[in-house]
Amino acid sequence: MSDLSIIPYSPDYKADFVAITKAWVEDYFTLEPFDIAQLENPEQVIIQPGGDIIFAKMGDEVVGTVGLAKAEDGIFEMVKMGVKPVAQGKGVGMLLGKAIIEKAKEMGGKKLVLYSSTKLQPALHIYKKLGFYESVPEAGKYCRCDVKMELDLV
């Protein structure tokens, strides 16, 4: 864990963002139009509207990523959290989660929401440990998501 660090988004890491995200989404689901938009243009779709993307590096290798999309004033959505299989079970997801929560607070967030699936039990476990609680998902927001979780930041 000592060689694990969080780094900010850079266009140099776009390929890592795409590869890590596509790997887990395609393992469990199929890419939806919103996935394709976020992966093809992360700067325009996630960052420029007021969000951010961060990465976890283990040594010289990017092993995880998570994004923060602005939903509305004071509300952010945690998106595209993924960790390479080689780094799973090493605390990378928890480190990314803590870092993105801090980022949301720094950016004026009052609430952080995420959408997930009951197929992703390890991820749901991390979210609960981070303090997220389940709420009622909006019908039809995302095809694959049957879980909505929220975290109050203030």
GUNUNU-460464 format. One record per residue: residue number from 1; z, x, y of N, C-alpha, C in turn. Coordinates in steps of 0.02 Angstrom, whole numbers, plus 32768, in hexadecimal, padded with zeros to 4 digits. Example, Ala and Ser with C-alpha at 12.3 -4.5 7.8 and 13.67 -1.06 7.14 Angstrom:
<atoms>
<num:1	nw:8186	nu:8294	nv:7EE4	caw:8186	cau:8267	cav:7F1F	cw:8186	cu:8294	cv:7F5B>;
<num:2	nw:8162	nu:8282	nv:7F90	caw:8165	cau:82AC	cav:7FCB	cw:818A	cu:8285	cv:8002>;
</atoms>
This chain:
<atoms>
<num:1	nw:8000	nu:8029	nv:7FC4	caw:8000	cau:8000	cav:8000	cw:8000	cu:802B	cv:803F>;
<num:2	nw:8017	nu:806A	nv:8039	caw:801E	cau:8093	cav:8075	cw:7FDA	cu:80A2	cv:8095>;
<num:3	nw:7FA4	nu:809F	nv:806E	caw:7F63	cau:80AD	cav:808C	cw:7F3F	cu:806D	cv:80A0>;
<num:4	nw:7F64	nu:8037	nv:80A7	caw:7F47	cau:7FF6	cav:80BA	cw:7F4E	cu:7FEC	cv:8105>;
<num:5	nw:7F16	nu:7FDB	nv:8125	caw:7F19	cau:7FD0	cav:816E	cw:7EEE	cu:7F94	cv:8180>;
<num:6	nw:7EFE	nu:7F77	nv:81BA	caw:7ED7	cau:7F3F	cav:81D5	cw:7EAD	cu:7F5A	cv:820E>;
<num:7	nw:7E6D	nu:7F49	nv:820D	caw:7E3F	cau:7F61	cav:8241	cw:7E1A	cu:7F26	cv:825F>;
<num:8	nw:7E05	nu:7F2B	nv:829E	caw:7DE1	cau:7EF5	cav:82C0	cw:7D99	cu:7EF1	cv:82AA>;
<num:9	nw:7D7A	nu:7EB9	nv:82BC	caw:7D33	cau:7EAF	cav:82AD	cw:7D09	cu:7EE1	cv:82D3>;
<num:10	nw:7CD5	nu:7EF8	nv:82B1	caw:7CA1	cau:7F21	cav:82CF	cw:7C61	cu:7F0D	cv:82AA>;
<num:11	nw:7C28	nu:7F0E	nv:82CD	caw:7BE9	cau:7EFF	cav:82AA	cw:7BDE	cu:7F2C	cv:826D>;
<num:12	nw:7BFD	nu:7F67	nv:826E	caw:7BF8	cau:7F95	cav:8234	cw:7C14	cu:7F76	cv:81F5>;
<num:13	nw:7C41	nu:7F46	nv:81FC	caw:7C62	cau:7F28	cav:81C2	cw:7C46	cu:7EE3	cv:81B0>;
<num:14	nw:7C10	nu:7ECF	nv:81D1	caw:7BF3	cau:7E8D	cav:81C2	cw:7BDF	cu:7E88	cv:8179>;
<num:15	nw:7BC2	nu:7EBC	nv:815D	caw:7BAD	cau:7EBB	cav:8116	cw:7BE9	cu:7EB1	cv:80E8>;
<num:16	nw:7C23	nu:7ECF	nv:80FA	caw:7C60	cau:7EC5	cav:80D2	cw:7C77	cu:7E7D	cv:80D6>;
<num:17	nw:7C75	nu:7E60	nv:8113	caw:7C89	cau:7E1A	cav:811D	cw:7C5E	cu:7DED	cv:80F0>;
<num:18	nw:7C1D	nu:7DF9	nv:80F0	caw:7BEE	cau:7DD0	cav:80C9	cw:7BFB	cu:7DDA	cv:807E>;
<num:19	nw:7BFF	nu:7E18	nv:8068	caw:7C06	cau:7E27	cav:8020	cw:7C47	cu:7E0C	cv:8003>;
<num:20	nw:7C7F	nu:7E17	nv:8027	caw:7CC0	cau:7E00	cav:800E	cw:7CC2	cu:7DB4	cv:800B>;
<num:21	nw:7CA9	nu:7D94	nv:803F	caw:7CAA	cau:7D4A	cav:8042	cw:7C7C	cu:7D2C	cv:800E>;
<num:22	nw:7C3F	nu:7D44	nv:800A	caw:7C0F	cau:7D28	cav:7FDA	cw:7C29	cu:7D2E	cv:7F92>;
<num:23	nw:7C48	nu:7D66	nv:7F84	caw:7C60	cau:7D73	cav:7F3F	cw:7C90	cu:7D3C	cv:7F28>;
<num:24	nw:7CC4	nu:7D2D	nv:7F51	caw:7CF5	cau:7CFC	cav:7F39	cw:7CD9	cu:7CB5	cv:7F3E>;
<num:25	nw:7CB3	nu:7CA6	nv:7F73	caw:7C99	cau:7C62	cav:7F79	cw:7C6B	cu:7C53	cv:7F3E>;
<num:26	nw:7C3E	nu:7C82	nv:7F2E	caw:7C0E	cau:7C76	cav:7EF9	cw:7C2F	cu:7C78	cv:7EB3>;
<num:27	nw:7C69	nu:7C98	nv:7EAD	caw:7C8D	cau:7C97	cav:7E6D	cw:7CA8	cu:7C52	cv:7E5D>;
<num:28	nw:7CBD	nu:7C2E	nv:7E91	caw:7CDF	cau:7BEE	cav:7E87	cw:7CB6	cu:7BB2	cv:7E9D>;
<num:29	nw:7C8A	nu:7BBB	nv:7ECD	caw:7C68	cau:7B84	cav:7EEE	cw:7C1F	cu:7B97	cv:7EFA>;
<num:30	nw:7BFE	nu:7B72	nv:7F27	caw:7BBC	cau:7B86	cav:7F40	cw:7BC2	cu:7B8A	cv:7F8C>;
<num:31	nw:7B99	nu:7BB4	nv:7FA9	caw:7B9A	cau:7BBB	cav:7FF2	cw:7B83	cu:7B7A	cv:8012>;
<num:32	nw:7BA9	nu:7B64	nv:8044	caw:7B98	cau:7B28	cav:806A	cw:7B78	cu:7B3E	cv:80AC>;
<num:33	nw:7B56	nu:7B11	nv:80CF	caw:7B35	cau:7B24	cav:810E	cw:7B63	cu:7B48	cv:8140>;
<num:34	nw:7BA2	nu:7B32	nv:8144	caw:7BD0	cau:7B53	cav:8174	cw:7BDE	cu:7B9B	cv:815D>;
<num:35	nw:7BE0	nu:7BA7	nv:811B	caw:7BEA	cau:7BEC	cav:8102	cw:7BAF	cu:7C18	cv:8118>;
<num:36	nw:7B73	nu:7BFF	nv:810D	caw:7B37	cau:7C25	cav:811D	cw:7B35	cu:7C36	cv:8167>;
<num:37	nw:7B45	nu:7C06	nv:8192	caw:7B46	cau:7C12	cav:81DA	cw:7B79	cu:7C47	cv:81EC>;
<num:38	nw:7BB5	nu:7C43	nv:81CF	caw:7BEA	cau:7C74	cav:81DE	cw:7BD7	cu:7CB9	cv:81C4>;
<num:39	nw:7BB7	nu:7CBC	nv:818B	caw:7BA5	cau:7CFD	cav:816D	cw:7B6A	cu:7D1D	cv:8190>;
<num:40	nw:7B39	nu:7CF5	nv:81A3	caw:7AFD	cau:7D11	cav:81C3	cw:7B0B	cu:7D26	cv:820B>;
<num:41	nw:7B36	nu:7D03	nv:822D	caw:7B43	cau:7D10	cav:8274	cw:7B8E	cu:7D0E	cv:8284>;
<num:42	nw:7BB7	nu:7D39	nv:8266	caw:7BFF	cau:7D34	cav:8273	cw:7C12	cu:7D3D	cv:82BC>;
<num:43	nw:7BED	nu:7D68	nv:82E0	caw:7BFD	cau:7D73	cav:8326	cw:7BF3	cu:7D33	cv:834E>;
<num:44	nw:7BBA	nu:7D11	nv:8343	caw:7BA9	cau:7CD5	cav:836A	cw:7BD2	cu:7C98	cv:8353>;
<num:45	nw:7BDE	nu:7C92	nv:8312	caw:7BFC	cau:7C55	cav:82F7	cw:7C49	cu:7C58	cv:82F7>;
<num:46	nw:7C66	nu:7C93	nv:82EC	caw:7CAF	cau:7C99	cav:82E9	cw:7CCC	cu:7CBA	cv:8327>;
<num:47	nw:7CB2	nu:7CF4	nv:833A	caw:7CD2	cau:7D1C	cav:836E	cw:7CC4	cu:7D02	cv:83B5>;
<num:48	nw:7C85	nu:7CF9	nv:83C6	caw:7C74	cau:7CE6	cav:840B	cw:7C94	cu:7CA4	cv:8422>;
<num:49	nw:7C9A	nu:7C72	nv:83F6	caw:7CBB	cau:7C34	cav:840D	cw:7D07	cu:7C3A	cv:8415>;
<num:50	nw:7D23	nu:7C77	nv:840B	caw:7D6A	cau:7C80	cav:8417	cw:7D92	cu:7C92	cv:83D9>;
<num:51	nw:7D70	nu:7CAA	nv:83A4	caw:7D93	cau:7CBC	cav:8367	cw:7D94	cu:7D08	cv:835D>;
<num:52	nw:7DA1	nu:7D1C	nv:8320	caw:7DA4	cau:7D63	cav:8310	cw:7D9C	cu:7D6C	cv:82C5>;
<num:53	nw:7D8F	nu:7DA9	nv:82B0	caw:7D8B	cau:7DBC	cav:826A	cw:7DAF	cu:7DFF	cv:8264>;
<num:54	nw:7DD7	nu:7E06	nv:8230	caw:7DF9	cau:7E46	cav:8223	cw:7DEC	cu:7E5B	cv:81DB>;
<num:55	nw:7DFB	nu:7E99	nv:81CD	caw:7DEF	cau:7EB5	cav:818A	cw:7E2C	cu:7EDC	cv:8173>;
<num:56	nw:7E34	nu:7EE0	nv:8132	caw:7E65	cau:7F0C	cav:8113	cw:7E3F	cu:7F46	cv:80F4>;
<num:57	nw:7E57	nu:7F82	nv:8102	caw:7E3A	cau:7FBE	cav:80E6	cw:7E6D	cu:7FE0	cv:80BA>;
<num:58	nw:7E57	nu:7FF8	nv:8080	caw:7E82	cau:801F	cav:8054	cw:7E60	cu:8063	cv:8050>;
<num:59	nw:7E7F	nu:8093	nv:8070	caw:7E5E	cau:80D4	cav:8077	cw:7E20	cu:80CB	cv:80A3>;
<num:60	nw:7DE6	nu:80DD	nv:8089	caw:7DA8	cau:80D6	cav:80B0	cw:7D81	cu:8097	cv:809E>;
<num:61	nw:7D9C	nu:806E	nv:8070	caw:7D77	cau:8034	cav:8058	cw:7D91	cu:7FF3	cv:8075>;
<num:62	nw:7D64	nu:7FC9	nv:808F	caw:7D77	cau:7F86	cav:80A5	cw:7D81	cu:7F5C	cv:8066>;
<num:63	nw:7DBD	nu:7F41	nv:805E	caw:7DCE	cau:7F1C	cav:8021	cw:7DDD	cu:7ED2	cv:802D>;
<num:64	nw:7DE0	nu:7EBE	nv:806D	caw:7DEF	cau:7E77	cav:807B	cw:7DDC	cu:7E65	cv:80C2>;
<num:65	nw:7DD7	nu:7E24	nv:80CC	caw:7DC6	cau:7E0B	cav:810F	cw:7DE1	cu:7DC5	cv:8118>;
<num:66	nw:7DE9	nu:7DB1	nv:8157	caw:7DFB	cau:7D6D	cav:8168	cw:7DE4	cu:7D60	cv:81B0>;
<num:67	nw:7DD0	nu:7D23	nv:81BC	caw:7DB9	cau:7D10	cav:81FF	cw:7DE6	cu:7CDC	cv:821E>;
<num:68	nw:7DDF	nu:7CD5	nv:825F	caw:7E04	cau:7CA5	cav:8287	cw:7DD0	cu:7C81	cv:82B2>;
<num:69	nw:7DC6	nu:7C41	nv:82A4	caw:7D95	cau:7C1A	cav:82CA	cw:7DBB	cu:7BEA	cv:82F9>;
<num:70	nw:7DA5	nu:7BE8	nv:8337	caw:7DC6	cau:7BBA	cav:8366	cw:7DAF	cu:7B73	cv:8358>;
<num:71	nw:7DDE	nu:7B47	nv:8349	caw:7DCE	cau:7B01	cav:833A	cw:7DCF	cu:7AD9	cv:837B>;
<num:72	nw:7E03	nu:7AE2	nv:83A2	caw:7E0A	cau:7AC2	cav:83E3	cw:7E41	cu:7AE9	cv:8408>;
<num:73	nw:7E4D	nu:7AD7	nv:8447	caw:7E80	cau:7AFC	cav:846D	cw:7EC2	cu:7AFD	cv:8447>;
<num:74	nw:7EDB	nu:7B39	nv:843A	caw:7F1C	cau:7B41	cav:841A	cw:7F1A	cu:7B3B	cv:83CE>;
<num:75	nw:7EE1	nu:7B29	nv:83B1	caw:7EDD	cau:7B21	cav:8369	cw:7EA6	cu:7B4E	cv:834D>;
<num:76	nw:7EB9	nu:7B77	nv:831D	caw:7E8A	cau:7BA4	cav:82FC	cw:7E87	cu:7B92	cv:82B2>;
<num:77	nw:7E4E	nu:7BA2	nv:8293	caw:7E47	cau:7B99	cav:824C	cw:7E3F	cu:7BDE	cv:822B>;
<num:78	nw:7E67	nu:7BEA	nv:81F8	caw:7E61	cau:7C28	cav:81D2	cw:7E27	cu:7C1E	cv:81A2>;
<num:79	nw:7DF5	nu:7C4B	nv:81A5	caw:7DB9	cau:7C44	cav:817D	cw:7DA8	cu:7C84	cv:8157>;
<num:80	nw:7D86	nu:7C7C	nv:8120	caw:7D67	cau:7CB4	cav:80FC	cw:7D98	cu:7CEB	cv:80E7>;
<num:81	nw:7DD4	nu:7CD8	nv:80D1	caw:7E00	cau:7D0C	cav:80B7	cw:7DE9	cu:7D1F	cv:8071>;
<num:82	nw:7DDE	nu:7D5F	nv:8067	caw:7DCA	cau:7D78	cav:8026	cw:7DE1	cu:7DBF	cv:801B>;
<num:83	nw:7DF0	nu:7DCF	nv:7FDD	caw:7E06	cau:7E12	cav:7FCA	cw:7DDD	cu:7E26	cv:7F8D>;
<num:84	nw:7DC2	nu:7E63	nv:7F8F	caw:7D9C	cau:7E7C	cav:7F56	cw:7DC8	cu:7E7D	cv:7F18>;
<num:85	nw:7DAB	nu:7E6E	nv:7EDD	caw:7DD3	cau:7E6F	cav:7E9F	cw:7DFA	cu:7EAF	cv:7E94>;
<num:86	nw:7DDE	nu:7EE8	nv:7EA7	caw:7DFF	cau:7F28	cav:7E9D	cw:7E41	cu:7F2D	cv:7EC4>;
<num:87	nw:7E48	nu:7F05	nv:7EF8	caw:7E84	cau:7F09	cav:7F23	cw:7EB1	cu:7ECC	cv:7F1B>;
<num:88	nw:7E9F	nu:7E9C	nv:7EF2	caw:7EC8	cau:7E60	cav:7EE9	cw:7F0A	cu:7E72	cv:7EC8>;
<num:89	nw:7F3F	nu:7E4F	nv:7EDB	caw:7F81	cau:7E5B	cav:7EBF	cw:7FA5	cu:7E96	cv:7EDF>;
<num:90	nw:7F8A	nu:7EB0	nv:7F15	caw:7FA8	cau:7EEB	cav:7F37	cw:7FC3	cu:7EDA	cv:7F7C>;
<num:91	nw:7FC9	nu:7E99	nv:7F8C	caw:7FE5	cau:7E86	cav:7FCC	cw:7FB3	cu:7E82	cv:8005>;
<num:92	nw:7F72	nu:7E8A	nv:7FF5	caw:7F3F	cau:7E8A	cav:8029	cw:7F3A	cu:7E45	cv:804A>;
<num:93	nw:7F39	nu:7E10	nv:8021	caw:7F34	cau:7DCC	cav:803D	cw:7F6F	cu:7DBC	cv:806A>;
<num:94	nw:7FAB	nu:7DD0	nv:8056	caw:7FE6	cau:7DC3	cav:807F	cw:7FE2	cu:7DEA	cv:80C1>;
<num:95	nw:7FCC	nu:7E29	nv:80BD	caw:7FC5	cau:7E51	cav:80FA	cw:7F91	cu:7E33	cv:812A>;
<num:96	nw:7F58	nu:7E1D	nv:810E	caw:7F25	cau:7DFC	cav:8137	cw:7F40	cu:7DBC	cv:8156>;
<num:97	nw:7F63	nu:7D95	nv:812D	caw:7F7F	cau:7D56	cav:8147	cw:7FAF	cu:7D61	cv:8180>;
<num:98	nw:7FDC	nu:7D91	nv:8178	caw:800D	cau:7D9F	cav:81AE	cw:7FE8	cu:7DB7	cv:81ED>;
<num:99	nw:7FB6	nu:7DE1	nv:81E3	caw:7F91	cau:7DFD	cav:821D	cw:7F6A	cu:7DC6	cv:8241>;
<num:100	nw:7F4C	nu:7D98	nv:821D	caw:7F24	cau:7D64	cav:823E	cw:7F51	cu:7D31	cv:8260>;
<num:101	nw:7F8D	nu:7D26	nv:8245	caw:7FBE	cau:7CFA	cav:8266	cw:7FD2	cu:7D19	cv:82A9>;
<num:102	nw:7FE0	nu:7D5A	nv:82A9	caw:7FF1	cau:7D7C	cav:82E8	cw:7FB7	cu:7D79	cv:8319>;
<num:103	nw:7F7A	nu:7D82	nv:8300	caw:7F3F	cau:7D7F	cav:832B	cw:7F39	cu:7D3A	cv:834B>;
<num:104	nw:7F44	nu:7D06	nv:8323	caw:7F3F	cau:7CC1	cav:833D	cw:7F73	cu:7CB6	cv:8375>;
<num:105	nw:7FAF	nu:7CD0	nv:836B	caw:7FE4	cau:7CCA	cav:839E	cw:7FCF	cu:7CEF	cv:83DE>;
<num:106	nw:7FB5	nu:7D2D	nv:83D6	caw:7FA0	cau:7D54	cav:8410	cw:7F69	cu:7D30	cv:8437>;
<num:107	nw:7F3F	nu:7D09	nv:8414	caw:7F07	cau:7CE7	cav:8433	cw:7F1B	cu:7CA1	cv:844E>;
<num:108	nw:7F5D	nu:7C93	nv:844E	caw:7F75	cau:7C55	cav:846A	cw:7F77	cu:7C1A	cv:843A>;
<num:109	nw:7F73	nu:7C29	nv:83FA	caw:7F74	cau:7BF4	cav:83C8	cw:7FB9	cu:7BD3	cv:83C3>;
<num:110	nw:7FB8	nu:7B91	nv:83BC	caw:7FF5	cau:7B6B	cav:83B1	cw:7FF9	cu:7B53	cv:8369>;
<num:111	nw:7FBE	nu:7B4F	nv:8349	caw:7FBB	cau:7B39	cav:8303	cw:7F81	cu:7B5C	cv:82E1>;
<num:112	nw:7F8D	nu:7B6D	nv:82A1	caw:7F59	cau:7B8C	cav:8278	cw:7F4F	cu:7B5D	cv:823C>;
<num:113	nw:7F10	nu:7B4D	nv:822F	caw:7F00	cau:7B22	cav:81F5	cw:7ED3	cu:7B49	cv:81C6>;
<num:114	nw:7ED3	nu:7B34	nv:8187	caw:7EA4	cau:7B50	cav:8157	cw:7E92	cu:7B1A	cv:8124>;
<num:115	nw:7E59	nu:7B24	nv:8107	caw:7E41	cau:7AF7	cav:80D3	cw:7E36	cu:7B21	cv:8095>;
<num:116	nw:7E4C	nu:7B08	nv:805C	caw:7E46	cau:7B2E	cav:801E	cw:7E3A	cu:7AFE	cv:7FE4>;
<num:117	nw:7E43	nu:7B18	nv:7FA9	caw:7E37	cau:7AF1	cav:7F6C	cw:7E6E	cu:7AFE	cv:7F3A>;
<num:118	nw:7E7D	nu:7ACB	nv:7F13	caw:7EAF	cau:7AD3	cav:7EDE	cw:7E96	cu:7B04	cv:7EA9>;
<num:119	nw:7E55	nu:7B16	nv:7EAA	caw:7E3B	cau:7B49	cav:7E7C	cw:7E54	cu:7B8E	cv:7E8F>;
<num:120	nw:7E6C	nu:7B96	nv:7ECC	caw:7E7F	cau:7BD9	cav:7EE6	cw:7ECB	cu:7BE0	cv:7EEA>;
<num:121	nw:7EEC	nu:7BD9	nv:7EB0	caw:7F35	cau:7BDA	cav:7EAF	cw:7F54	cu:7C1A	cv:7ECB>;
<num:122	nw:7F3A	nu:7C56	nv:7EBE	caw:7F58	cau:7C92	cav:7EDC	cw:7F56	cu:7C8F	cv:7F29>;
<num:123	nw:7F1F	nu:7C75	nv:7F45	caw:7F1B	cau:7C70	cav:7F8D	cw:7F4D	cu:7C3D	cv:7FA8>;
<num:124	nw:7F52	nu:7C04	nv:7F86	caw:7F82	cau:7BD0	cav:7F9C	cw:7FC9	cu:7BEB	cv:7F9B>;
<num:125	nw:7FD9	nu:7C14	nv:7F69	caw:801B	cau:7C33	cav:7F64	cw:8029	cu:7C60	cv:7FA1>;
<num:126	nw:7FF7	nu:7C87	nv:7FB4	caw:7FFE	cau:7CB3	cav:7FEF	cw:8009	cu:7C88	cv:802E>;
<num:127	nw:7FE1	nu:7C54	nv:8036	caw:7FE7	cau:7C29	cav:8072	cw:802D	cu:7C0B	cv:8076>;
<num:128	nw:8048	nu:7BF4	nv:803E	caw:808B	cau:7BD7	cav:803F	cw:80BF	cu:7C0C	cv:8051>;
<num:129	nw:80B7	nu:7C49	nv:8036	caw:80E6	cau:7C7F	cav:8047	cw:80E2	cu:7C91	cv:8092>;
<num:130	nw:80A7	nu:7C87	nv:80B0	caw:809F	cau:7C94	cav:80F7	cw:80BC	cu:7C5D	cv:8123>;
<num:131	nw:80D0	nu:7C25	nv:8104	caw:80EE	cau:7BEE	cav:8129	cw:80C2	cu:7BB2	cv:8134>;
<num:132	nw:8086	nu:7BB2	nv:811A	caw:805A	cau:7B78	cav:8121	cw:8075	cu:7B3E	cv:80F8>;
<num:133	nw:8069	nu:7B02	nv:8110	caw:807C	cau:7AC5	cav:80EC	cw:803E	cu:7A9A	cv:80E5>;
<num:134	nw:803E	nu:7A71	nv:80B0	caw:8004	cau:7A46	cav:80A3	cw:8004	cu:7A0A	cv:80D2>;
<num:135	nw:7FC7	nu:79F8	nv:80E7	caw:7FBE	cau:79BB	cav:810F	cw:7F81	cu:7996	cv:80F2>;
<num:136	nw:7F71	nu:795D	nv:810E	caw:7F3B	cau:7934	cav:80F2	cw:7EF7	cu:794D	cv:810C>;
<num:137	nw:7ECA	nu:7961	nv:80DE	caw:7E88	cau:7978	cav:80F5	cw:7E5D	cu:793F	cv:810E>;
<num:138	nw:7E32	nu:794E	nv:813F	caw:7E02	cau:791D	cav:8157	cw:7DCE	cu:7912	cv:8121>;
<num:139	nw:7DB9	nu:78D5	nv:8117	caw:7D87	cau:78C6	cav:80E4	cw:7D45	cu:78E8	cv:80F5>;
<num:140	nw:7D29	nu:790B	nv:80C5	caw:7CE7	cau:7928	cav:80CC	cw:7CE0	cu:7964	cv:80F9>;
<num:141	nw:7D18	nu:7982	nv:8110	caw:7D12	cau:79BC	cav:813C	cw:7CED	cu:79F5	cv:8119>;
<num:142	nw:7D03	nu:7A07	nv:80DD	caw:7CE0	cau:7A39	cav:80B5	cw:7CDD	cu:7A1E	cv:806D>;
<num:143	nw:7CA4	nu:7A25	nv:804D	caw:7C9B	cau:7A09	cav:800A	cw:7CCD	cu:7A26	cv:7FD7>;
<num:144	nw:7CD9	nu:7A68	nv:7FD9	caw:7D01	cau:7A87	cav:7FA5	cw:7D4C	cu:7A83	cv:7FB2>;
<num:145	nw:7D61	nu:7A6E	nv:7FED	caw:7DA7	cau:7A72	cav:7FFF	cw:7DCC	cu:7A31	cv:7FF0>;
<num:146	nw:7E02	nu:7A37	nv:7FC9	caw:7E2C	cau:79FD	cav:7FBC	cw:7E73	cu:7A09	cv:7FD5>;
<num:147	nw:7E7D	nu:7A3F	nv:7FFA	caw:7EBF	cau:7A50	cav:8015	cw:7EB6	cu:7A62	cv:805F>;
<num:148	nw:7EE1	nu:7A46	nv:8088	caw:7EE6	cau:7A5B	cav:80CF	cw:7F2E	cu:7A71	cv:80D9>;
<num:149	nw:7F36	nu:7AAA	nv:80FA	caw:7F78	cau:7AC3	cav:8109	cw:7F7C	cu:7AD5	cv:8153>;
<num:150	nw:7FB9	nu:7AD1	nv:816D	caw:7FC4	cau:7ADF	cav:81B4	cw:8001	cu:7B0C	cv:81BC>;
<num:151	nw:8001	nu:7B30	nv:81F3	caw:8039	cau:7B5B	cav:8205	cw:8043	cu:7B54	cv:8250>;
<num:152	nw:8080	nu:7B3F	nv:8263	caw:8090	cau:7B3A	cav:82AA	cw:80A1	cu:7B81	cv:82C3>;
<num:153	nw:8081	nu:7B94	nv:82FB	caw:8089	cau:7BD8	cav:8315	cw:80BC	cu:7BDC	cv:834E>;
<num:154	nw:80D2	nu:7BA3	nv:8366	caw:8103	cau:7BA3	cav:839E	cw:8143	cu:7B82	cv:8389>;
</atoms>
